[in-house]
Every structure is written in C-alpha cells, then in structure tokens.
Amino acid sequence: MKRYDYLLVGAGLFNAVFAHNAIKKGKTCLVVEKRDHIAGNIFTYCQNGIHVHKYGAHIFHTSNKEVWNFVNQFATFNRFTNSPVANYKGKLYNLPFNMNTFYQMWGVITPQQAKEKIAQQVKESGITEPKNLEEQAISLVGKDIYQTLVKDYTEKQWGQKCTDLPSFIIKRLPLRFTFDNNYFNDKYQGIPEGGYTKMVEKMFEGCDVRLNCDYFEHKEELDNVADEVLFSGQIDKYFDYCFGALEYRSLNFVTEVLDCDNYQGNAVVNYTDSQTPYTRIIEHKHFDVQPGQIGTIITKEHSKTWQKGDEPYYPVNNDKNNALYQKYAEKAKGEKVKFVGRLGEYKYYDMHLVIERALNFSKEQLG
C-alpha cells in the first residue's frame, strides 16, 4: 500500500488547515473520514439553490488578520452579519443584549435608564457570591433578562437546571448600551459564497481522501501507512473509554423544506421559553441570498444528552470532565498519534480558533 507522511483521521477544519500546509511543504497526506462527506460539522450542501448548513448555523468571524487572510485563499466571503432574534412566548427580542433589547423589555430609551434598571435588579437580588449559573446570571443582568432570555434556553442547551450548573459557564454576559444588533465584535465576519464544503475541498487539494472509512475498523492497517497520525476524533473513544466516557452535548436537527419565500425573516431565531422543545430555528437562505432560490429551508435544533453512538458536538468542560480529560492527555503522551481539534483536545473551539490552533500546530510540526 502507498505510504504517506501523514494520516489525518477526520476531514474537518483542523485537518484541512494542516493538510493544506503539509502539501505546500511537499508532504503526502491520506485523509480518512467515517462520514460520507468532507468538512466535518461545517458541511454545507445545496438544495433548491439554497446552501444548507447540515449541522447547525456556522458564521465565520475573527479579528485575527492571519486567520482571515488564510481562509480568503479558498473562498470569497459575503457580508453576512449575525443578528439573531429571541422568541420568548411569542414576543421578540434582539440579541445580543443591547438598547433594542432593553427597550423591548422595559420601554427604556436611554443608556442611563437601562443601566439603572439593571443595577436596581442586581442590587435587589442581594447576590454577592454566586453559587451557581442562575445566581451568576442574575448578578450580571438582573432577573428580567435572566428569566426571559437566559434561563430556559440554557436549561434546554445543557439538559440541567440552572441552579445545578456551575457559575463559571457564564463568566460574563455582554451588555451593549448602543442600538447594535451585530452579535460578534470581531473585525471580520461573513459566510463563504458557495458554502463551506467548497472552501474545505480546496484546502484538501493534493491529498488522498477516503470517505465512509471508519478508522477504528481499519486501525492496524491505517496506522502502518503513515509516519505520523493526526486524530481529530474523541480522545476517550481512541483509548476505548478506559478511564470512563467524557461528557458531551449532542444535537438533533430536524430540517423542513417549505413552500414559502420567507419563513421567519432572519437566519437565526432562538426560542428562549421552556415550552418550545427546540433551542432555535435556522432559515438557511438568509445566510447567502442568491437568485434562483426556490422556497425556503429551515432547521429546528434540539439539544440532548450525548450517549455512545451519538455525534458529540461540544464538550462539557466542568471540573469533573476536565480532570478526566487530563488522564487521557497523559496517556496520549505515550502514543505516536497527535490528538487535535475540538474532540481530540476536549475543548470548545469556534471556527476561527480551530484555524488559529491548526496554523500554529502546522508551524510547530512542519517548520
């Protein structure tokens, strides 16, 4: 069998960045992916002229010029600005928390009025040393915003009561005393025209790629075809859960094709009440409006507890899991495999942070 310099397990963003840099250095790479497509969780496909984000909304944003320049080699980005809306029992609020939100919540029209309202509620709470997420949130934004826009949404996301969640999950809740609905503060933001899959496809140019290939089913054979292995899957699964399973949150996506031009008027609407079973609805056409789009496509996103066999979308980085991960990280030091990405490092990364980490890793590895 052909030999390679690198075996890249997983065809997601981290390995795509590394692969591009490795090929530029004259290295050879074999990419194996258990799914039937590349691009990991940022995979997009085209249906009815609409680019559908199969695994939830992915909006690229960064203030890192190196990262921005890197991705612009492979795609032209549109000017999409993420301005989500919250729906609480049929009433709409702008996100992130800003003067539009405060006006919708209390009817206040000046920053000073908003600050006084929040300060009054924080003072009335009497919370000085928050013991859980609920107390932490109320101590930052007061009871009205917490009850309306934080509590139920967070409990659906994590599958636990806010009073049972640690306070560090919400270190801060940004408050903007301007009428600015732009969710991100980063300098650069947008969606690649033509979708993320085309962008990642260009990153993997020059690599051999095998889809529908489960690394664990062919581990012995695959480990012997390359000098180095980069593994972007679950580190606990790699070691057969020998110290126990790490905790993850999983997601269930329900996608519907609708015979209307515009379902909700926005790309992302969060449902912050407990009665609605899903956390948000994504309307994909608003990410990249193009002529010739037929109807509209929406996805309802449900958060759920991860069980073996489910897709692990993000780690539950509490003290217990972080300590368990350290055991796996120590064990990994004895392997020739390098564990990378969100699942390999058991760390939540946004896209720009994945790319930044992969760029730095490439420099260390490839020189």
C-alpha positions as CSV (number, residue, x, y, z in Angstrom):
1,M,0.0,0.0,0.0
2,K,1.2,3.5,-0.7
3,R,2.9,5.2,2.2
4,Y,2.2,8.7,3.4
5,D,3.9,11.3,5.6
6,Y,0.6,11.9,7.4
7,L,-2.6,10.1,8.2
8,L,-5.3,12.6,9.0
9,V,-8.2,11.0,10.8
10,G,-11.3,13.2,10.2
11,A,-11.9,15.5,7.3
12,G,-12.9,18.5,9.4
13,L,-11.5,22.0,9.6
14,F,-8.4,21.4,11.7
15,N,-7.1,18.6,9.5
16,A,-8.0,20.6,6.4
17,V,-5.8,23.5,7.5
18,F,-3.0,21.2,8.4
19,A,-3.3,19.3,5.1
20,H,-3.0,22.4,3.1
21,N,0.2,23.5,4.9
22,A,1.6,20.0,4.7
23,I,1.1,19.7,1.0
24,K,2.7,23.1,0.5
25,K,5.8,21.7,2.3
26,G,5.9,18.7,-0.1
27,K,4.4,16.2,2.3
28,T,1.9,13.5,1.4
29,C,-1.4,13.0,3.3
30,L,-4.1,10.4,3.5
31,V,-7.4,11.6,4.9
32,V,-9.9,9.1,6.3
33,E,-13.5,10.1,7.2
34,K,-16.2,7.9,8.6
35,R,-19.0,10.2,7.2
36,D,-19.9,10.3,3.5
37,H,-18.6,13.9,3.1
38,I,-15.7,16.2,4.0
39,A,-15.8,19.4,6.1
40,G,-17.0,17.9,9.4
41,N,-19.7,19.9,11.1
42,I,-19.3,22.9,8.8
43,F,-20.5,20.8,5.8
44,T,-23.0,22.6,3.6
45,Y,-25.0,21.2,0.7
46,C,-27.1,22.9,-2.0
47,Q,-30.8,22.2,-2.3
48,N,-33.2,24.3,-4.3
49,G,-30.4,26.8,-4.8
50,I,-30.0,27.2,-1.0
51,H,-26.8,26.3,0.8
52,V,-27.9,24.3,3.8
53,H,-25.8,24.1,7.0
54,K,-26.4,20.5,7.8
55,Y,-25.1,20.6,11.3
56,G,-26.3,23.9,12.5
57,A,-25.5,27.6,11.8
58,H,-21.8,28.3,11.2
59,I,-21.0,32.0,10.9
60,F,-17.3,32.8,10.4
61,H,-15.9,35.7,12.4
62,T,-12.4,36.7,13.6
63,S,-10.2,39.6,14.5
64,N,-7.1,37.7,13.6
65,K,-5.7,39.0,10.3
66,E,-3.6,35.9,9.7
67,V,-6.7,33.7,10.0
68,W,-8.8,36.0,7.8
69,N,-6.1,36.0,5.1
70,F,-5.8,32.3,5.3
71,V,-9.5,31.5,4.7
72,N,-9.7,34.1,1.9
73,Q,-7.3,32.0,-0.2
74,F,-10.1,29.4,-0.6
75,A,-13.3,31.4,-0.7
76,T,-14.9,34.8,-1.2
77,F,-16.9,35.8,1.9
78,N,-20.2,37.7,1.8
79,R,-21.1,40.4,4.2
80,F,-23.5,38.4,6.3
81,T,-23.8,39.9,9.8
82,N,-25.2,37.7,12.6
83,S,-28.1,39.4,14.3
84,P,-30.1,36.7,16.0
85,V,-33.6,37.3,17.4
86,A,-35.0,35.7,20.6
87,N,-38.6,34.5,20.7
88,Y,-40.0,34.2,24.2
89,K,-43.6,33.1,24.3
90,G,-44.3,34.9,21.0
91,K,-42.6,38.2,21.9
92,L,-39.4,39.1,20.0
93,Y,-36.2,40.5,21.5
94,N,-32.9,41.5,19.7
95,L,-29.7,39.8,20.6
96,P,-27.1,40.3,21.9
97,F,-28.4,42.3,24.9
98,N,-28.4,45.9,23.7
99,M,-30.6,49.0,23.7
100,N,-33.1,47.4,21.4
101,T,-33.4,44.6,23.9
102,F,-33.8,46.9,26.8
103,Y,-36.5,48.9,25.0
104,Q,-38.4,45.8,24.2
105,M,-38.0,44.5,27.8
106,W,-38.8,47.7,29.8
107,G,-39.6,50.6,27.4
108,V,-36.4,52.4,28.4
109,I,-35.0,54.7,25.7
110,T,-31.6,55.9,27.1
111,P,-28.5,54.0,28.1
112,Q,-28.7,55.6,31.6
113,Q,-32.2,54.3,32.1
114,A,-31.2,50.8,31.0
115,K,-28.2,50.8,33.4
116,E,-30.3,52.0,36.3
117,K,-32.9,49.3,35.6
118,I,-30.2,46.5,35.5
119,A,-28.4,47.9,38.6
120,Q,-31.6,48.1,40.6
121,Q,-32.4,44.4,39.8
122,V,-28.9,43.3,40.6
123,K,-29.0,45.1,43.9
124,E,-32.4,43.7,44.8
125,S,-31.1,40.1,44.2
126,G,-28.6,40.5,47.1
127,I,-26.2,38.1,45.4
128,T,-22.6,38.8,46.2
129,E,-21.0,35.4,45.7
130,P,-22.8,33.4,43.0
131,K,-23.0,29.7,43.8
132,N,-24.5,28.5,40.5
133,L,-25.3,29.7,37.0
134,E,-28.6,31.2,37.9
135,E,-27.1,33.4,40.6
136,Q,-24.2,34.3,38.4
137,A,-26.5,35.4,35.6
138,I,-28.8,37.4,37.9
139,S,-25.8,39.1,39.4
140,L,-24.8,40.3,36.0
141,V,-28.1,41.2,34.2
142,G,-30.9,41.1,36.8
143,K,-33.9,38.9,37.0
144,D,-35.9,40.1,33.9
145,I,-33.3,39.4,31.3
146,Y,-32.3,36.1,33.1
147,Q,-35.9,34.8,33.2
148,T,-36.8,35.8,29.7
149,L,-33.6,35.2,27.7
150,V,-31.2,33.1,29.7
151,K,-32.9,30.6,32.0
152,D,-35.0,28.2,29.8
153,Y,-32.7,28.5,26.8
154,T,-29.7,27.5,28.9
155,E,-31.5,24.6,30.6
156,K,-32.5,23.3,27.2
157,Q,-29.0,23.6,25.9
158,W,-27.4,21.8,28.9
159,G,-30.2,19.5,30.0
160,Q,-29.9,20.6,33.6
161,K,-31.4,23.2,35.9
162,C,-29.5,26.5,36.0
163,T,-29.3,26.1,39.8
164,D,-27.4,22.8,39.2
165,L,-25.0,24.3,36.7
166,P,-21.7,25.8,37.8
167,S,-21.4,29.6,37.7
168,F,-18.3,29.6,35.6
169,I,-20.3,28.6,32.5
170,I,-21.4,32.2,32.3
171,K,-18.4,34.2,33.2
172,R,-19.9,37.3,31.7
173,L,-23.0,38.4,29.8
174,P,-22.1,41.2,27.5
175,L,-24.4,44.3,27.7
176,R,-24.3,46.8,25.0
177,F,-25.7,50.3,25.6
178,T,-26.0,51.0,21.9
179,F,-28.6,50.1,19.3
180,D,-26.3,47.5,17.7
181,N,-27.6,44.0,16.9
182,N,-24.3,42.7,15.5
183,Y,-23.7,39.6,17.6
184,F,-19.9,39.5,17.2
185,N,-17.5,42.2,17.9
186,D,-14.9,40.8,15.5
187,K,-13.4,42.9,12.7
188,Y,-14.1,40.3,10.0
189,Q,-17.3,38.3,9.5
190,G,-19.2,36.5,6.8
191,I,-20.2,33.3,5.1
192,P,-18.2,31.8,2.2
193,E,-20.1,32.2,-1.1
194,G,-20.9,28.7,-2.4
195,G,-20.8,27.2,1.1
196,Y,-18.1,25.8,3.4
197,T,-17.7,22.5,1.7
198,K,-16.2,24.1,-1.4
199,M,-13.8,26.0,0.8
200,V,-12.6,22.9,2.7
201,E,-12.4,20.9,-0.6
202,K,-9.8,23.4,-1.8
203,M,-7.8,23.0,1.4
204,F,-7.6,19.3,0.9
205,E,-6.4,19.6,-2.7
206,G,-3.4,17.3,-3.2
207,C,-4.5,14.8,-0.5
208,D,-5.9,11.3,-1.0
209,V,-9.3,11.3,0.7
210,R,-11.3,8.1,1.7
211,L,-14.9,8.7,2.8
212,N,-17.1,6.2,4.6
213,C,-13.9,4.8,6.2
214,D,-14.1,4.1,9.9
215,Y,-10.6,4.5,11.3
216,F,-11.2,2.0,14.2
217,E,-12.3,-0.7,11.8
218,H,-9.1,-0.4,9.8
219,K,-6.7,0.9,12.6
220,E,-3.9,-1.6,12.3
221,E,-3.7,-1.2,8.5
222,L,-4.1,2.6,8.5
223,D,-1.5,3.2,11.3
224,N,1.1,1.5,9.2
225,V,0.6,3.6,6.0
226,A,1.9,6.9,7.5
227,D,4.8,8.1,9.6
228,E,2.6,10.5,11.7
229,V,-1.1,10.3,12.6
230,L,-3.3,13.3,13.5
231,F,-6.5,12.1,15.2
232,S,-9.4,14.6,15.4
233,G,-12.0,12.3,16.9
234,Q,-12.9,11.6,20.6
235,I,-9.8,11.0,22.7
236,D,-11.7,8.9,25.1
237,K,-13.0,6.7,22.3
238,Y,-9.5,6.2,21.0
239,F,-8.5,4.7,24.3
240,D,-11.7,2.6,24.4
241,Y,-13.0,4.7,27.3
242,C,-10.5,3.1,29.6
243,F,-10.9,5.8,32.3
244,G,-14.6,6.3,31.6
245,A,-16.5,8.3,29.0
246,L,-16.2,12.1,28.9
247,E,-19.4,14.0,28.7
248,Y,-20.6,15.8,25.6
249,R,-23.8,17.5,24.4
250,S,-25.3,16.2,21.2
251,L,-27.8,17.8,18.8
252,N,-30.7,16.6,16.8
253,F,-31.5,18.6,13.6
254,V,-35.0,18.5,12.0
255,T,-34.9,20.1,8.6
256,E,-38.0,21.0,6.6
257,V,-38.4,22.3,3.0
258,L,-41.2,24.8,3.0
259,D,-43.3,26.3,0.1
260,C,-42.9,29.9,1.0
261,D,-40.3,32.5,0.2
262,N,-39.5,33.7,3.8
263,Y,-40.4,31.8,7.0
264,Q,-39.1,33.9,9.8
265,G,-37.3,36.9,8.3
266,N,-33.9,36.1,9.9
267,A,-31.2,33.5,9.7
268,V,-31.4,32.5,13.4
269,V,-34.2,32.8,15.9
270,N,-33.6,31.4,19.4
271,Y,-36.6,30.1,21.4
272,T,-35.9,31.0,25.0
273,D,-39.1,29.5,26.6
274,S,-39.3,26.1,28.1
275,Q,-42.5,25.1,26.2
276,T,-40.7,25.1,22.8
277,P,-38.7,21.8,22.6
278,Y,-36.0,23.2,20.3
279,T,-33.5,25.8,21.1
280,R,-33.5,27.7,17.7
281,I,-34.7,27.7,14.1
282,I,-32.3,28.4,11.3
283,E,-33.5,29.6,8.0
284,H,-30.6,28.8,5.7
285,K,-31.4,31.1,2.7
286,H,-30.7,34.2,4.8
287,F,-27.0,33.3,5.2
288,D,-26.4,33.7,1.5
289,V,-29.3,35.1,-0.5
290,Q,-28.9,34.2,-4.2
291,P,-31.2,34.5,-7.3
292,G,-33.0,31.3,-8.2
293,Q,-33.6,30.0,-4.7
294,I,-36.9,28.0,-4.6
295,G,-39.0,28.2,-1.4
296,T,-37.1,28.1,1.9
297,I,-35.5,25.5,4.1
298,I,-35.5,25.6,7.9
299,T,-33.8,23.5,10.6
300,K,-35.1,23.1,14.2
301,E,-32.2,22.4,16.5
302,H,-32.8,20.2,19.6
303,S,-30.1,19.8,22.3
304,K,-29.8,16.4,24.0
305,T,-27.6,14.4,26.3
306,W,-24.9,12.6,24.4
307,Q,-24.8,8.8,24.6
308,K,-22.3,6.4,22.9
309,G,-23.2,6.2,19.2
310,D,-24.4,9.9,19.1
311,E,-22.5,12.6,17.5
312,P,-20.6,14.6,20.2
313,Y,-21.0,18.3,19.2
314,Y,-19.4,20.0,22.2
315,P,-17.6,19.0,25.4
316,V,-19.0,19.6,28.9
317,N,-15.9,21.3,30.3
318,N,-16.7,21.1,34.1
319,D,-14.1,20.2,36.7
320,K,-15.0,16.5,36.7
321,N,-14.6,16.2,32.9
322,N,-11.5,18.3,32.7
323,A,-9.8,16.1,35.3
324,L,-10.9,13.0,33.4
325,Y,-9.5,14.5,30.2
326,Q,-6.2,15.1,31.8
327,K,-5.9,11.4,32.4
328,Y,-6.4,10.7,28.7
329,A,-4.0,13.5,27.8
330,E,-1.3,11.9,30.0
331,K,-1.9,8.6,28.4
332,A,-1.7,10.2,24.9
333,K,1.9,11.2,25.6
334,G,2.9,7.6,25.1
335,E,1.3,7.4,21.6
336,K,2.7,8.4,18.2
337,V,-0.7,9.8,17.5
338,K,-1.3,13.5,18.0
339,F,-4.8,14.4,19.2
340,V,-6.2,17.6,17.6
341,G,-9.3,19.7,17.3
342,R,-12.4,20.0,19.5
343,L,-12.8,16.3,20.3
344,G,-9.1,15.4,20.4
345,E,-8.3,18.2,22.8
346,Y,-11.7,18.1,24.5
347,K,-12.1,21.9,24.2
348,Y,-14.8,24.0,22.6
349,Y,-13.4,25.9,19.5
350,D,-15.1,28.3,17.3
351,M,-14.0,28.0,13.6
352,H,-11.5,30.9,13.8
353,L,-9.9,29.4,16.9
354,V,-9.7,26.0,15.2
355,I,-7.9,27.6,12.3
356,E,-5.6,29.6,14.6
357,R,-4.7,26.5,16.5
358,A,-4.1,24.5,13.3
359,L,-1.9,27.2,11.9
360,N,0.2,27.3,15.0
361,F,0.4,23.5,15.1
362,S,1.4,23.4,11.4
363,K,4.3,25.8,12.2
364,E,5.4,23.6,15.1
365,Q,5.1,20.4,13.1
366,L,6.2,21.4,9.6
367,G,8.6,24.3,10.4
